[in-house]
Amino acid sequence: MAGPVEALGTFVAVLFTLAVYSFTYKENPWSRLAEHVFVGSAVGVGIALSFDWLLKTYRKWSVDPTKHLFFWLAILFGLLYYFYFSKRYFWLYRFPLSVGVGTGLGLAVSRLVKTEFVDQIRATAGLAWYV
């Protein structure tokens, strides 16, 4: 027999399921509440699992802080994205954005040049060696 906590959890799950299905009739505050609670809890679980994974994986790095320079650089770039919301420091937001766009373009263009030009020229010429 289920205890009171399991019964309460089942009852809440049934209520949220009905709230989600009520959206098929008409959009209402209950369906919006269920949607927001679902998205919020999913994001919370994702963040908690990510931090748990980070702590388990990188705990051994805490002895030598020079080994995780790129880790701290990624955190810094991630935090610089929040300057989007500041009028005064908006210019700082452009640095991680430009690095991300530049990296993506560099990787995409290099792959495009190889697949669209080099591989086709090699196939046309019948060359067996790699460029």
Buried (B, 14 or more C-beta within 10 A) or exposed (E): EEEEEEEEEEEEEEEBEEBBEBBEEEEEEBBEEBBEEEEEEEEEEEEEEEEEEEEEEEEEEEEEEEEBEEEEEEEEBEEBBEBEEEEEEEEBBEBBEEEEEEEEEEEEEEEEEEEEEEEEEBEEEEEEEEE
